[in-house]
Amino acid sequence: MNEAVIVATARTPIGKATRGAFNDTAGVDLVAPLLPHLIGKANVSAAEVEEIVLGCGYPEGATGGNLARAAALRAGFPVSSAGVMVSRFCASGLEAVAHAARRIALDGVPIAIAGGAESISLVAPSSNKNRLRNAWLEENLPSIYMPMIETADRVAAHYDISREAQDLFSLESQRRTAVAQQAGLFADEILPIEAQKLVTDKVSGETHRETTRLVLDEGNRPDTTLDGLSKLKPVREGQFVTAGNASQLSDGASVNLMMSADEAGRRGLDMLAVFRGFASAGCEPDEMGIGPVFAVPRLLERHGLTVKDIDLWELNEAFASQAIYCRDKLGIPFEKLNVNGGAISIGHPYGMSGSRMVGHIVLEGRRRRAKYGVVTMCVAGGMGCAALLEFR
């Protein structure tokens, strides 16, 4: 069986939803600039890319249709390059990478691109909720529709994760990202993007467009203090989640160039990592954030590994409460977890995040000369997903 390897990665900077640089940039225009940049890193021609797989949490409106196909054509790829969309809410980007790996390993696809994109700015305000809820589920399992903020508060209360612990975790996420940005550790993965941003005048209420060029993720708050975090009001009265200890709503896109190990070897390309495997697992919907504690053991057991064998971890920081629980329940050393910050400080464009985390961990694994890395996501509806990568 062919080994699926990652040879290059690229992403946009991450913009703040509704008020950031990409608040008027649709999915095609987020993804298209990345594609020629990505294949250029490995001297691959567009005609050689057989499949483009993209994940999206909410594939409708500005990210609707077959975004993978549309973005490829917009980028100048030939009609021979196929495209497919996958969706598993927040794990969509990770699912796309796993899908591409399976195409390579099982179907003999020589070269593929896998990634994810999300425009929360353009999709969330007008998403189609017509007949979204099922009557039987409403009556028998209403927690399947519970807002994620409520599930995070429930995890905090159920597992006795204090507000202070959540704020401390969030402060460290902000600190790590600030240090990484100062050190230029995101430079190898980010392609600066120029966009038209909608700006509303606070006095007149009039809206106009401004040209902006985003170079770094714009969500990090390096001046964050514990005192400042502690003063933020909870979203829900008397609960835990605040704007400071939850992931930021964001816009962005990420892609990874994948191919068989044989193809990479034939071309003399540097292999960043081998995609070793993927696992998913379900949990109670009202505690959706703890999904990784079920997916990770399944993944590691199937590969004869333990938590101690893993050198680097990327665990999506949907909320500090669930990230803390997963870290402690799995026994992940904090110095190996989200070493350059996570979604609380970087941002969380749903469908992009899993792909971004894969791209970042393979570069960080190379810098640290590590062997194994795990990327894991919690998923709305009560699921967890995890992927194993072996660095080269």
FILO-452565 format. One record per residue (C-alpha): residue number from 1; x negated, y, z negated. Coordinates in steps of 0.5 Angstrom, whole numbers, plus 500, padded with zeros to 3 digits. Each point is the difference from the previous one (the first is absolute). Example, Ala and Ser with C-alpha at 12.3 -4.5 7.8 and 13.67 -1.06 7.14 Angstrom:
<1; <475; 491; 484>>;
<2; <498; 507; 502>>;
//
This chain:
<1; <500; 500; 500>>;
<2; <498; 507; 502>>;
<3; <498; 505; 494>>;
<4; <503; 506; 500>>;
<5; <495; 506; 499>>;
<6; <500; 508; 499>>;
<7; <495; 503; 504>>;
<8; <503; 508; 499>>;
<9; <505; 504; 496>>;
<10; <503; 507; 501>>;
<11; <505; 504; 497>>;
<12; <503; 507; 500>>;
<13; <499; 504; 494>>;
<14; <506; 499; 495>>;
<15; <505; 506; 500>>;
<16; <505; 502; 495>>;
<17; <507; 499; 502>>;
<18; <505; 506; 502>>;
<19; <495; 505; 498>>;
<20; <493; 497; 503>>;
<21; <496; 500; 506>>;
<22; <504; 495; 504>>;
<23; <507; 502; 498>>;
<24; <502; 501; 507>>;
<25; <496; 494; 503>>;
<26; <504; 494; 503>>;
<27; <497; 493; 499>>;
<28; <497; 500; 507>>;
<29; <496; 506; 499>>;
<30; <497; 497; 494>>;
<31; <498; 494; 503>>;
<32; <498; 501; 507>>;
<33; <494; 505; 498>>;
<34; <497; 494; 496>>;
<35; <500; 495; 506>>;
<36; <495; 502; 504>>;
<37; <496; 502; 494>>;
<38; <500; 493; 497>>;
<39; <498; 496; 507>>;
<40; <495; 505; 501>>;
<41; <496; 498; 494>>;
<42; <499; 493; 502>>;
<43; <500; 502; 508>>;
<44; <506; 496; 501>>;
<45; <504; 502; 506>>;
<46; <508; 501; 500>>;
<47; <501; 495; 505>>;
<48; <497; 495; 495>>;
<49; <505; 501; 495>>;
<50; <505; 494; 500>>;
<51; <505; 502; 494>>;
<52; <501; 506; 496>>;
<53; <504; 499; 493>>;
<54; <502; 506; 496>>;
<55; <504; 499; 494>>;
<56; <505; 506; 497>>;
<57; <504; 500; 494>>;
<58; <506; 504; 503>>;
<59; <499; 498; 508>>;
<60; <506; 505; 502>>;
<61; <500; 507; 503>>;
<62; <493; 503; 501>>;
<63; <497; 493; 498>>;
<64; <506; 496; 504>>;
<65; <500; 496; 506>>;
<66; <493; 496; 502>>;
<67; <495; 505; 497>>;
<68; <495; 496; 501>>;
<69; <501; 499; 508>>;
<70; <502; 508; 500>>;
<71; <494; 502; 497>>;
<72; <495; 496; 504>>;
<73; <503; 502; 506>>;
<74; <500; 507; 498>>;
<75; <492; 499; 498>>;
<76; <499; 498; 508>>;
<77; <500; 492; 498>>;
<78; <502; 496; 506>>;
<79; <507; 497; 501>>;
<80; <497; 493; 499>>;
<81; <498; 502; 492>>;
<82; <506; 497; 497>>;
<83; <503; 503; 493>>;
<84; <504; 498; 494>>;
<85; <503; 503; 494>>;
<86; <501; 496; 493>>;
<87; <503; 503; 494>>;
<88; <499; 497; 493>>;
<89; <501; 507; 496>>;
<90; <494; 502; 497>>;
<91; <496; 494; 502>>;
<92; <501; 501; 507>>;
<93; <493; 503; 502>>;
<94; <497; 494; 497>>;
<95; <505; 495; 503>>;
<96; <498; 503; 507>>;
<97; <493; 498; 498>>;
<98; <502; 493; 498>>;
<99; <504; 499; 506>>;
<100; <495; 502; 505>>;
<101; <495; 495; 496>>;
<102; <505; 495; 502>>;
<103; <500; 502; 507>>;
<104; <493; 499; 501>>;
<105; <499; 494; 495>>;
<106; <506; 496; 503>>;
<107; <501; 503; 507>>;
<108; <493; 501; 502>>;
<109; <502; 508; 501>>;
<110; <492; 502; 501>>;
<111; <502; 508; 498>>;
<112; <505; 503; 496>>;
<113; <502; 507; 497>>;
<114; <503; 499; 493>>;
<115; <503; 506; 496>>;
<116; <505; 504; 497>>;
<117; <504; 507; 500>>;
<118; <505; 504; 496>>;
<119; <503; 507; 501>>;
<120; <504; 501; 494>>;
<121; <501; 507; 501>>;
<122; <504; 499; 507>>;
<123; <503; 493; 498>>;
<124; <502; 500; 493>>;
<125; <505; 506; 500>>;
<126; <504; 497; 505>>;
<127; <499; 493; 500>>;
<128; <506; 496; 502>>;
<129; <504; 497; 494>>;
<130; <506; 498; 503>>;
<131; <502; 493; 497>>;
<132; <493; 499; 497>>;
<133; <503; 496; 494>>;
<134; <503; 494; 500>>;
<135; <507; 499; 495>>;
<136; <498; 493; 497>>;
<137; <493; 503; 498>>;
<138; <503; 506; 498>>;
<139; <504; 496; 495>>;
<140; <495; 494; 498>>;
<141; <493; 503; 501>>;
<142; <501; 507; 500>>;
<143; <492; 501; 498>>;
<144; <499; 498; 507>>;
<145; <502; 508; 502>>;
<146; <496; 503; 494>>;
<147; <496; 506; 501>>;
<148; <493; 498; 499>>;
<149; <499; 506; 495>>;
<150; <505; 496; 496>>;
<151; <496; 494; 501>>;
<152; <494; 503; 498>>;
<153; <503; 503; 493>>;
<154; <503; 493; 499>>;
<155; <493; 497; 500>>;
<156; <497; 505; 496>>;
<157; <506; 499; 495>>;
<158; <500; 492; 500>>;
<159; <492; 499; 500>>;
<160; <499; 506; 495>>;
<161; <495; 504; 504>>;
<162; <500; 507; 497>>;
<163; <501; 507; 504>>;
<164; <493; 501; 497>>;
<165; <497; 494; 503>>;
<166; <503; 502; 507>>;
<167; <498; 507; 500>>;
<168; <493; 497; 498>>;
<169; <500; 496; 506>>;
<170; <502; 505; 505>>;
<171; <495; 505; 497>>;
<172; <495; 495; 502>>;
<173; <503; 499; 507>>;
<174; <499; 507; 501>>;
<175; <493; 500; 497>>;
<176; <498; 495; 505>>;
<177; <502; 502; 506>>;
<178; <497; 507; 499>>;
<179; <494; 497; 499>>;
<180; <500; 496; 506>>;
<181; <502; 506; 504>>;
<182; <494; 504; 498>>;
<183; <496; 494; 501>>;
<184; <503; 499; 507>>;
<185; <502; 493; 499>>;
<186; <506; 501; 505>>;
<187; <497; 503; 505>>;
<188; <499; 494; 504>>;
<189; <507; 498; 500>>;
<190; <503; 507; 501>>;
<191; <501; 503; 507>>;
<192; <502; 508; 499>>;
<193; <507; 501; 504>>;
<194; <502; 507; 502>>;
<195; <508; 501; 499>>;
<196; <506; 505; 501>>;
<197; <502; 501; 492>>;
<198; <507; 503; 499>>;
<199; <499; 505; 495>>;
<200; <506; 504; 496>>;
<201; <499; 507; 498>>;
<202; <503; 500; 492>>;
<203; <502; 507; 501>>;
<204; <504; 500; 506>>;
<205; <501; 492; 501>>;
<206; <498; 501; 507>>;
<207; <496; 494; 503>>;
<208; <494; 500; 505>>;
<209; <495; 495; 502>>;
<210; <493; 501; 499>>;
<211; <494; 496; 503>>;
<212; <496; 496; 495>>;
<213; <494; 496; 500>>;
<214; <500; 495; 494>>;
<215; <493; 497; 498>>;
<216; <501; 497; 494>>;
<217; <506; 497; 496>>;
<218; <504; 505; 497>>;
<219; <503; 497; 494>>;
<220; <494; 500; 495>>;
<221; <501; 504; 494>>;
<222; <493; 501; 498>>;
<223; <501; 505; 494>>;
<224; <505; 495; 497>>;
<225; <500; 499; 492>>;
<226; <503; 496; 495>>;
<227; <503; 506; 497>>;
<228; <503; 502; 506>>;
<229; <503; 493; 502>>;
<230; <503; 499; 493>>;
<231; <504; 507; 501>>;
<232; <503; 497; 506>>;
<233; <508; 498; 499>>;
<234; <502; 493; 502>>;
<235; <504; 500; 506>>;
<236; <505; 496; 496>>;
<237; <502; 503; 493>>;
<238; <496; 496; 494>>;
<239; <497; 496; 505>>;
<240; <492; 499; 503>>;
<241; <499; 502; 507>>;
<242; <498; 507; 502>>;
<243; <498; 503; 506>>;
<244; <493; 499; 497>>;
<245; <500; 493; 499>>;
<246; <503; 497; 506>>;
<247; <498; 500; 507>>;
<248; <501; 506; 505>>;
<249; <505; 500; 505>>;
<250; <495; 500; 507>>;
<251; <499; 500; 507>>;
<252; <495; 497; 504>>;
<253; <497; 494; 504>>;
<254; <495; 495; 500>>;
<255; <497; 494; 505>>;
<256; <495; 495; 500>>;
<257; <497; 496; 506>>;
<258; <500; 493; 499>>;
<259; <497; 494; 504>>;
<260; <498; 493; 500>>;
<261; <493; 499; 497>>;
<262; <498; 497; 506>>;
<263; <502; 506; 504>>;
<264; <496; 504; 495>>;
<265; <494; 496; 501>>;
<266; <500; 500; 507>>;
<267; <500; 508; 500>>;
<268; <495; 500; 495>>;
<269; <505; 504; 495>>;
<270; <499; 501; 493>>;
<271; <505; 496; 496>>;
<272; <503; 504; 494>>;
<273; <504; 495; 497>>;
<274; <504; 493; 502>>;
<275; <507; 500; 498>>;
<276; <500; 494; 496>>;
<277; <508; 499; 498>>;
<278; <506; 503; 498>>;
<279; <506; 499; 495>>;
<280; <506; 502; 498>>;
<281; <505; 499; 494>>;
<282; <506; 502; 497>>;
<283; <502; 503; 493>>;
<284; <506; 503; 497>>;
<285; <502; 506; 504>>;
<286; <501; 505; 494>>;
<287; <492; 499; 498>>;
<288; <498; 500; 508>>;
<289; <494; 503; 498>>;
<290; <497; 494; 497>>;
<291; <500; 496; 506>>;
<292; <492; 499; 501>>;
<293; <500; 496; 493>>;
<294; <504; 495; 504>>;
<295; <496; 501; 507>>;
<296; <493; 500; 498>>;
<297; <500; 493; 496>>;
<298; <503; 497; 506>>;
<299; <495; 503; 505>>;
<300; <494; 498; 495>>;
<301; <502; 493; 499>>;
<302; <501; 499; 507>>;
<303; <493; 502; 501>>;
<304; <497; 497; 494>>;
<305; <498; 506; 497>>;
<306; <501; 504; 493>>;
<307; <501; 507; 498>>;
<308; <493; 500; 498>>;
<309; <497; 498; 507>>;
<310; <503; 507; 503>>;
<311; <496; 506; 501>>;
<312; <504; 505; 502>>;
<313; <508; 501; 499>>;
<314; <505; 505; 503>>;
<315; <506; 500; 497>>;
<316; <505; 505; 502>>;
<317; <502; 505; 495>>;
<318; <507; 501; 501>>;
<319; <501; 502; 493>>;
<320; <495; 500; 494>>;
<321; <504; 495; 496>>;
<322; <500; 494; 505>>;
<323; <493; 501; 502>>;
<324; <498; 500; 492>>;
<325; <504; 494; 499>>;
<326; <498; 496; 506>>;
<327; <492; 502; 499>>;
<328; <501; 497; 493>>;
<329; <504; 494; 501>>;
<330; <496; 498; 506>>;
<331; <493; 502; 495>>;
<332; <497; 504; 506>>;
<333; <494; 504; 497>>;
<334; <502; 508; 501>>;
<335; <493; 501; 503>>;
<336; <502; 496; 506>>;
<337; <507; 502; 501>>;
<338; <501; 506; 505>>;
<339; <493; 503; 499>>;
<340; <502; 506; 504>>;
<341; <507; 501; 497>>;
<342; <506; 498; 503>>;
<343; <507; 502; 502>>;
<344; <501; 505; 494>>;
<345; <495; 504; 502>>;
<346; <499; 499; 508>>;
<347; <507; 499; 502>>;
<348; <505; 494; 502>>;
<349; <503; 500; 507>>;
<350; <503; 494; 499>>;
<351; <499; 496; 506>>;
<352; <493; 503; 501>>;
<353; <497; 498; 493>>;
<354; <499; 493; 501>>;
<355; <496; 501; 506>>;
<356; <496; 506; 497>>;
<357; <498; 496; 494>>;
<358; <497; 494; 504>>;
<359; <496; 505; 504>>;
<360; <498; 503; 494>>;
<361; <498; 494; 496>>;
<362; <496; 497; 506>>;
<363; <496; 506; 501>>;
<364; <499; 501; 492>>;
<365; <498; 492; 500>>;
<366; <495; 502; 505>>;
<367; <497; 505; 496>>;
<368; <500; 496; 494>>;
<369; <497; 494; 503>>;
<370; <506; 496; 497>>;
<371; <503; 493; 502>>;
<372; <507; 500; 499>>;
<373; <506; 505; 500>>;
<374; <507; 500; 498>>;
<375; <506; 505; 503>>;
<376; <506; 499; 496>>;
<377; <507; 504; 501>>;
<378; <507; 500; 496>>;
<379; <506; 500; 504>>;
<380; <507; 503; 499>>;
<381; <505; 495; 499>>;
<382; <495; 496; 496>>;
<383; <494; 497; 503>>;
<384; <493; 500; 500>>;
<385; <495; 499; 506>>;
<386; <492; 499; 500>>;
<387; <495; 499; 505>>;
<388; <493; 497; 499>>;
<389; <494; 503; 504>>;
<390; <493; 497; 500>>;
<391; <495; 506; 501>>;
<392; <494; 499; 505>>;
//
